[in-house]
Amino acid sequence: MKIHEALLLSSVNSLKNIKESIFVASVLDSENTINIEHDDRFCLSEEQRAIFDEANRFAEKELYPLAEKMDAEEWWPEDVFETIGEAGYFGLTVPEEYGGQGLDLFTSGIVAQVFGRWNYALALSWVAHENLCLNNIFRNADASLKAKYLPGLCSGVQVGALGLTEPGAGSDALGSMATTAKREGDVYVLNGRKIYITNGPVADVLLVYAKTDLGKGAHGISAFIVEKDFSGFEVAQKLVKMGFRGSQTGELLFDDCEVPVENLVGEENKGVSVVMSGLDLERAVIAPICIGMAERALELTIEYAKTREQFDQPIASFQMIQSKLADMYVWVEAMKSLNFKVLSQVNHLEEGSGGRGMIHADTAASIMFAANMLNRVLDESVQIHGGMGYMWETEINRLYRGNKLLEIGAGTTEVRKMIISEEILK
């Protein structure tokens, strides 16, 4: 199913013509509902606002009710990806001929933001599937691989994942990569381990990186599509996390895993360009999850401050609380301004591009600032909630436990600073 097919038929051309526009901030009205406002500098078209609002309604109705159980039990709702696929929220950047929506990364930012607001664990799994796996295959694979794998991923019938990080090779993911791929006849034989892989325990299709030339270091890496049923592949363990608990994370084992030669993505030893451009896009699309979480935290905190009474009056009447709320609002708005600027930039990123230049710095800046500001927003949120905020079962506590991952995943804060400083000093 398409995202309200009639709406999209009239909006696709408009969306393609406004890639320079920047999303405006969502603000809370007096009833604590989310609205989209705009001025002469930052505006959404009517079609964009319609997609945003429809995705928001979908996420609140279908994804939010799952969030509490996913967190409490590390539970994965097995049919949720098919529900998302049927609603048209997979394959946003993929042409309709492959089962996608034919839209852009800007639209992916919209969806990531509202998914992050209502169920941030599923939002992360959505990004790992939609951006790290599906979009990377679309941008880099040949026509036969696209035809074979994209329709199932776009429908949500198959779950996608990216296999990059390894034990002992976190921030130095390329230079310290130990997983190898050796060609033997009509297959590549993969050996090694991948760890902290989002969707790993539930994935059907994985985009995996391995070294095909040990002597070339990072320039001897190749990308492969691996299916869960390939001989020699297994999930070594499912990992239990502090936050994002419903989003399944695991360690993967490749023990003489046989991958057909035709499942090589791009050229042999050219996987580094796939990795680097993919990381830039990942950072741009993960940052909106921070925004969605921050929006929800601000919404919950305003509601709590207006209803929680001390000294015979709502705590929202205290200037100290008002000061905190004002800071939180400004931080959220600043997050949006930078991220939406960067989302507009990555729409122009050509296939094989990325990993260098100011787009490399700006995507790192976007996720770094968004994650750091989310940390500050949630810190104040829990402080205003007081003892209630410290209770494990509360929604604000769930948000608080999730924020730290966003300062670590997709490149740590420290790595992001290295990227930014290297580019601006050139």
ZAKE-977799 format. One line per field, with one value per residue (C-alpha): x negated, y negated, z negated; residue in three letters. Coordinates in Angstrom, 2 decimals. Layout:
// residues N
east	X:...
north	Y:...
up	Z:...
rest	Ala:...
This chain:
// residues 426
east	0.00:-1.20:-1.12:2.32:1.76:3.87:1.87:-1.44:-0.45:0.04:-2.91:-5.86:-6.70:-6.31:-8.60:-11.28:-11.19:-11.66:-14.76:-16.25:-13.43:-13.93:-11.48:-10.12:-9.95:-6.98:-5.61:-3.29:-0.01:1.86:3.30:-0.11:0.60:-1.97:-1.45:-3.57:-4.17:-6.14:-7.49:-9.10:-12.45:-11.43:-8.43:-6.84:-4.63:-1.07:-1.98:-4.95:-2.85:-0.21:-2.79:-4.23:-0.81:0.27:-2.98:-2.47:1.06:-0.14:-3.00:-0.82:1.85:-0.25:-3.70:-3.18:-1.03:-3.95:-6.61:-6.07:-6.10:-9.06:-11.05:-9.93:-10.44:-12.99:-10.05:-9.99:-6.52:-7.02:-4.39:-5.22:-7.44:-4.69:-2.31:-4.81:-5.32:-1.61:-1.25:-3.96:-6.75:-9.46:-11.31:-10.71:-13.81:-13.27:-11.45:-8.01:-9.30:-11.02:-8.05:-9.14:-7.57:-9.87:-10.40:-13.61:-15.78:-14.05:-10.88:-12.84:-13.71:-10.02:-9.22:-12.24:-11.22:-7.65:-8.61:-11.21:-8.57:-6.21:-8.45:-12.14:-13.16:-11.17:-12.48:-16.02:-15.08:-13.30:-16.45:-18.65:-16.28:-15.25:-18.49:-21.46:-20.31:-17.56:-18.75:-22.37:-21.41:-19.39:-22.25:-25.04:-23.80:-23.32:-19.92:-19.62:-20.28:-17.85:-15.16:-15.82:-15.95:-14.29:-10.62:-10.71:-12.45:-10.06:-7.02:-8.39:-8.06:-11.84:-13.81:-17.11:-20.28:-23.80:-26.84:-29.80:-30.93:-33.17:-34.46:-37.49:-36.93:-34.27:-35.39:-38.08:-35.50:-37.38:-41.03:-40.57:-38.06:-38.94:-36.10:-37.42:-35.89:-37.84:-36.60:-36.42:-34.87:-31.34:-31.13:-32.87:-33.64:-33.18:-34.79:-34.52:-32.16:-30.00:-28.67:-26.08:-24.12:-20.71:-18.05:-20.71:-18.67:-15.58:-17.10:-16.40:-18.77:-22.04:-24.47:-27.82:-31.32:-34.43:-38.06:-38.77:-42.38:-44.16:-47.11:-45.05:-43.59:-40.41:-40.76:-40.50:-36.92:-33.94:-30.18:-27.97:-24.29:-23.91:-20.68:-19.97:-19.71:-23.14:-25.34:-27.83:-25.82:-24.25:-23.23:-25.79:-23.78:-21.06:-22.32:-20.34:-20.59:-19.94:-17.79:-16.27:-15.44:-12.80:-15.10:-16.84:-20.64:-22.96:-26.34:-26.66:-28.96:-30.31:-31.95:-32.86:-29.69:-29.17:-27.88:-27.19:-29.57:-26.62:-25.79:-28.83:-27.55:-29.54:-33.09:-35.48:-37.69:-35.50:-33.31:-34.84:-32.84:-29.66:-30.50:-31.38:-28.48:-26.18:-27.46:-26.79:-23.22:-22.79:-23.83:-21.49:-18.50:-19.23:-19.42:-15.63:-15.11:-16.78:-14.38:-11.33:-12.46:-13.14:-9.75:-8.04:-10.07:-9.15:-5.50:-5.45:-7.28:-4.95:-1.98:-3.52:-4.50:-0.95:0.68:-1.84:-1.08:-3.36:-2.73:0.87:0.00:-1.18:-4.95:-4.68:-3.98:-7.45:-10.02:-12.69:-10.55:-9.64:-13.34:-14.02:-11.13:-12.33:-15.82:-14.39:-12.28:-15.25:-17.42:-14.76:-14.32:-18.08:-18.31:-15.68:-17.24:-20.60:-19.21:-16.72:-19.41:-21.54:-18.62:-18.17:-21.88:-21.98:-19.19:-21.88:-24.43:-25.27:-25.72:-29.19:-29.63:-30.08:-32.76:-34.56:-33.98:-31.64:-28.69:-30.79:-31.32:-27.74:-26.15:-28.50:-27.61:-23.90:-23.88:-26.45:-24.46:-21.11:-22.36:-24.05:-20.98:-18.71:-20.85:-20.31:-16.57:-16.07:-18.21:-15.97:-12.86:-13.73:-14.69:-11.28:-9.53:-11.47:-11.00:-8.44:-11.03:-13.39:-10.88:-11.75:-8.22:-7.54:-7.73:-10.15:-12.48:-12.31:-13.30:-16.11:-17.61:-17.63:-19.46:-23.02:-23.10:-22.72:-26.02:-27.71:-26.11:-26.78:-30.16:-30.79:-30.72:-34.51:-34.67:-32.13:-34.36:-37.34:-35.40:-34.23:-37.63:-39.42:-37.12:-37.03:-40.82:-41.36
north	0.00:-3.56:-6.38:-7.65:-7.03:-9.91:-12.31:-11.03:-11.21:-14.93:-15.51:-13.66:-16.40:-19.07:-17.21:-16.87:-20.60:-21.79:-19.94:-23.25:-23.89:-23.25:-21.73:-24.14:-23.38:-21.62:-23.56:-22.73:-24.55:-25.23:-21.72:-20.09:-18.84:-18.95:-21.38:-22.41:-26.14:-27.99:-31.39:-32.90:-31.16:-27.69:-26.15:-22.88:-22.46:-21.37:-17.92:-17.61:-18.66:-16.13:-13.32:-14.43:-14.52:-11.18:-9.51:-11.02:-9.62:-6.22:-6.09:-7.17:-4.62:-1.62:-2.00:-3.83:-1.07:1.36:-0.77:0.09:3.87:3.68:1.88:3.98:7.37:6.73:7.87:7.78:7.63:9.99:8.50:4.83:4.43:5.77:3.24:0.45:1.75:1.95:-1.67:-2.68:-3.72:-1.47:-2.15:-5.87:-6.56:-3.62:-3.89:-2.35:0.27:1.95:1.53:-1.79:-5.23:-7.21:-10.03:-11.26:-11.32:-14.50:-12.45:-9.79:-12.50:-13.25:-9.62:-9.06:-12.08:-10.99:-7.35:-8.50:-10.52:-7.59:-4.51:-5.26:-1.59:-0.86:-4.07:-2.77:0.60:-1.27:-3.29:-0.17:1.48:-1.51:-3.46:-1.29:1.77:1.01:-2.41:-1.28:1.66:-0.64:-3.15:-0.65:2.74:3.78:4.16:7.89:7.52:4.63:6.67:9.64:7.95:4.54:5.62:7.84:5.13:2.43:4.51:5.27:9.00:9.19:7.42:5.78:5.05:3.71:5.73:3.39:3.12:5.86:6.84:4.66:2.45:-0.04:-3.53:-2.10:-0.04:0.06:0.14:2.84:4.96:8.65:10.33:11.74:12.81:15.15:16.05:19.78:20.52:19.16:18.14:15.87:17.56:15.18:15.68:13.38:11.73:8.63:7.13:4.56:5.18:3.53:5.97:8.70:11.32:10.82:9.91:11.85:9.83:8.25:5.91:7.13:5.72:7.90:7.63:9.16:7.89:7.87:5.95:2.90:2.12:0.04:0.02:3.80:3.99:5.31:5.32:8.41:9.25:12.17:14.06:15.51:19.05:19.02:21.87:20.75:17.77:17.65:15.25:15.89:14.07:11.51:8.59:6.97:3.19:0.33:-1.57:-0.98:2.38:3.50:2.88:6.22:6.14:9.08:10.60:12.37:15.23:16.04:19.48:20.40:18.61:19.11:16.07:16.27:14.19:12.31:11.00:8.74:5.15:2.85:3.74:5.91:3.86:0.77:1.19:-1.77:-4.21:-2.31:-2.49:-6.17:-7.50:-5.22:-6.57:-10.16:-9.29:-7.28:-10.23:-12.59:-10.26:-9.12:-12.70:-13.14:-10.30:-12.57:-15.33:-13.10:-11.89:-15.46:-16.63:-13.88:-14.64:-18.31:-17.44:-15.08:-17.59:-20.48:-18.25:-17.12:-20.67:-21.90:-19.11:-18.42:-20.66:-21.72:-24.45:-24.59:-25.53:-23.82:-23.65:-25.25:-28.51:-28.50:-30.61:-27.94:-25.39:-27.95:-28.64:-24.93:-24.60:-27.62:-26.12:-22.79:-24.45:-26.38:-23.26:-21.35:-24.15:-24.42:-20.66:-20.89:-23.82:-22.11:-18.68:-19.88:-21.91:-18.77:-16.65:-19.09:-18.77:-14.96:-14.96:-16.07:-13.42:-11.44:-7.68:-6.82:-10.29:-11.07:-10.38:-13.62:-17.34:-19.54:-17.18:-14.69:-17.33:-18.56:-15.12:-14.47:-17.87:-17.19:-13.93:-15.19:-18.31:-16.52:-13.77:-16.20:-18.43:-15.44:-14.51:-17.98:-17.99:-14.61:-15.54:-18.52:-16.45:-13.88:-16.63:-18.28:-14.91:-14.35:-10.97:-9.97:-10.42:-8.02:-5.17:-2.56:-2.09:-5.74:-6.94:-9.75:-7.20:-5.06:-8.06:-8.93:-5.45:-5.59:-8.86:-7.68:-5.32:-8.28:-9.72:-6.40:-4.78:-5.94:-7.19:-8.41:-12.08:-12.02:-10.58:-13.15:-15.94:-14.44:-14.43:-18.01:-19.41:-17.58:-19.02:-22.62:-22.70:-21.70
up	0.00:0.71:-1.83:-0.99:2.68:3.89:1.72:2.99:6.66:6.26:3.96:5.49:7.99:5.35:2.96:5.60:6.32:2.74:1.66:0.53:-1.92:-5.60:-8.01:-10.54:-14.19:-15.69:-18.64:-21.48:-21.75:-24.96:-24.94:-24.50:-20.99:-18.22:-15.37:-12.39:-12.04:-9.39:-8.47:-5.37:-5.96:-7.10:-5.46:-4.54:-1.56:-2.21:-0.89:-3.26:-6.22:-5.20:-5.08:-8.42:-10.07:-8.60:-9.72:-13.16:-13.39:-12.21:-14.72:-17.63:-16.77:-15.70:-17.27:-20.56:-22.14:-21.62:-23.27:-26.93:-26.41:-24.05:-26.73:-29.69:-28.03:-25.24:-23.10:-19.30:-17.69:-14.77:-12.45:-13.03:-9.95:-7.71:-9.28:-8.57:-5.04:-4.31:-5.41:-2.91:-5.27:-3.84:-0.62:-0.82:1.29:3.66:7.01:7.32:9.77:6.81:4.47:2.98:2.70:5.00:2.49:0.83:-2.27:-3.40:-3.75:-5.63:-8.14:-8.65:-9.33:-11.60:-13.66:-14.32:-14.83:-17.35:-19.15:-19.68:-19.77:-19.59:-19.71:-16.56:-15.02:-15.36:-13.87:-11.08:-10.28:-10.33:-7.84:-5.72:-5.55:-6.49:-4.56:-2.04:-0.84:-0.72:1.50:3.73:4.08:4.64:5.91:9.51:11.15:10.49:6.75:6.54:8.25:5.98:2.57:2.64:3.04:-0.06:-2.09:-0.88:-1.86:-5.33:-4.71:-5.09:-7.83:-6.90:-8.87:-8.40:-9.54:-10.12:-13.77:-15.16:-18.61:-19.34:-16.29:-17.33:-16.29:-13.98:-12.12:-8.82:-9.79:-12.43:-10.53:-10.94:-9.04:-5.78:-2.49:-0.20:3.24:3.89:7.26:7.46:3.78:1.31:-2.02:-4.97:-8.38:-11.37:-13.82:-13.92:-17.15:-18.30:-15.10:-15.16:-13.85:-13.81:-15.70:-13.51:-10.13:-6.95:-4.74:-5.86:-4.12:-5.44:-5.06:-4.95:-3.86:-0.47:-0.35:-3.72:-2.31:-1.35:-4.77:-4.55:-0.75:-0.61:-1.94:0.02:-0.64:-0.42:-0.79:-3.20:-3.83:-7.24:-5.81:-4.16:-5.31:-7.97:-9.24:-12.70:-15.43:-18.17:-20.85:-21.43:-23.51:-26.34:-26.50:-28.92:-26.43:-22.99:-24.50:-22.04:-19.11:-18.73:-18.88:-18.46:-17.75:-14.40:-13.48:-10.02:-10.05:-6.48:-5.43:-1.70:0.19:3.95:6.05:7.53:4.03:4.10:3.86:6.11:7.03:5.07:2.72:3.29:0.22:-1.60:0.56:-0.27:-3.97:-4.10:-2.05:-4.02:-7.33:-6.26:-5.33:-8.53:-10.70:-8.87:-9.32:-12.89:-14.16:-13.72:-16.20:-18.76:-17.78:-18.12:-21.55:-22.67:-21.42:-23.37:-26.49:-26.28:-25.75:-28.76:-30.93:-30.12:-30.89:-34.18:-35.20:-34.60:-36.61:-39.42:-42.41:-45.24:-47.79:-46.55:-42.97:-39.76:-39.58:-36.12:-37.94:-39.49:-37.65:-38.09:-36.23:-33.58:-33.04:-32.50:-30.07:-28.11:-27.81:-26.68:-24.02:-22.61:-22.53:-20.60:-18.08:-17.54:-16.97:-14.26:-12.44:-11.98:-11.20:-8.64:-6.90:-6.66:-5.45:-2.60:-1.76:-1.65:0.91:3.37:2.37:5.47:5.46:4.24:2.71:-0.96:-3.50:-2.67:-2.36:-4.34:-3.92:-5.92:-8.61:-8.59:-8.99:-11.91:-13.37:-13.02:-14.96:-17.49:-18.35:-18.33:-20.65:-23.03:-23.20:-23.70:-26.68:-28.16:-27.41:-29.07:-32.06:-32.74:-32.01:-34.64:-37.09:-36.69:-37.08:-40.30:-41.95:-39.33:-36.61:-38.39:-38.25:-35.62:-34.31:-33.44:-29.86:-30.70:-32.32:-29.20:-27.10:-29.50:-29.34:-25.57:-25.05:-25.71:-22.74:-20.41:-21.67:-20.89:-17.84:-14.25:-15.45:-18.98:-19.93:-19.92:-16.38:-15.21:-16.56:-14.75:-11.47:-11.88:-12.88:-10.07:-7.42:-8.71:-9.04:-5.40
rest	Met:Lys:Ile:His:Glu:Ala:Leu:Leu:Leu:Ser:Ser:Val:Asn:Ser:Leu:Lys:Asn:Ile:Lys:Glu:Ser:Ile:Phe:Val:Ala:Ser:Val:Leu:Asp:Ser:Glu:Asn:Thr:Ile:Asn:Ile:Glu:His:Asp:Asp:Arg:Phe:Cys:Leu:Ser:Glu:Glu:Gln:Arg:Ala:Ile:Phe:Asp:Glu:Ala:Asn:Arg:Phe:Ala:Glu:Lys:Glu:Leu:Tyr:Pro:Leu:Ala:Glu:Lys:Met:Asp:Ala:Glu:Glu:Trp:Trp:Pro:Glu:Asp:Val:Phe:Glu:Thr:Ile:Gly:Glu:Ala:Gly:Tyr:Phe:Gly:Leu:Thr:Val:Pro:Glu:Glu:Tyr:Gly:Gly:Gln:Gly:Leu:Asp:Leu:Phe:Thr:Ser:Gly:Ile:Val:Ala:Gln:Val:Phe:Gly:Arg:Trp:Asn:Tyr:Ala:Leu:Ala:Leu:Ser:Trp:Val:Ala:His:Glu:Asn:Leu:Cys:Leu:Asn:Asn:Ile:Phe:Arg:Asn:Ala:Asp:Ala:Ser:Leu:Lys:Ala:Lys:Tyr:Leu:Pro:Gly:Leu:Cys:Ser:Gly:Val:Gln:Val:Gly:Ala:Leu:Gly:Leu:Thr:Glu:Pro:Gly:Ala:Gly:Ser:Asp:Ala:Leu:Gly:Ser:Met:Ala:Thr:Thr:Ala:Lys:Arg:Glu:Gly:Asp:Val:Tyr:Val:Leu:Asn:Gly:Arg:Lys:Ile:Tyr:Ile:Thr:Asn:Gly:Pro:Val:Ala:Asp:Val:Leu:Leu:Val:Tyr:Ala:Lys:Thr:Asp:Leu:Gly:Lys:Gly:Ala:His:Gly:Ile:Ser:Ala:Phe:Ile:Val:Glu:Lys:Asp:Phe:Ser:Gly:Phe:Glu:Val:Ala:Gln:Lys:Leu:Val:Lys:Met:Gly:Phe:Arg:Gly:Ser:Gln:Thr:Gly:Glu:Leu:Leu:Phe:Asp:Asp:Cys:Glu:Val:Pro:Val:Glu:Asn:Leu:Val:Gly:Glu:Glu:Asn:Lys:Gly:Val:Ser:Val:Val:Met:Ser:Gly:Leu:Asp:Leu:Glu:Arg:Ala:Val:Ile:Ala:Pro:Ile:Cys:Ile:Gly:Met:Ala:Glu:Arg:Ala:Leu:Glu:Leu:Thr:Ile:Glu:Tyr:Ala:Lys:Thr:Arg:Glu:Gln:Phe:Asp:Gln:Pro:Ile:Ala:Ser:Phe:Gln:Met:Ile:Gln:Ser:Lys:Leu:Ala:Asp:Met:Tyr:Val:Trp:Val:Glu:Ala:Met:Lys:Ser:Leu:Asn:Phe:Lys:Val:Leu:Ser:Gln:Val:Asn:His:Leu:Glu:Glu:Gly:Ser:Gly:Gly:Arg:Gly:Met:Ile:His:Ala:Asp:Thr:Ala:Ala:Ser:Ile:Met:Phe:Ala:Ala:Asn:Met:Leu:Asn:Arg:Val:Leu:Asp:Glu:Ser:Val:Gln:Ile:His:Gly:Gly:Met:Gly:Tyr:Met:Trp:Glu:Thr:Glu:Ile:Asn:Arg:Leu:Tyr:Arg:Gly:Asn:Lys:Leu:Leu:Glu:Ile:Gly:Ala:Gly:Thr:Thr:Glu:Val:Arg:Lys:Met:Ile:Ile:Ser:Glu:Glu:Ile:Leu:Lys
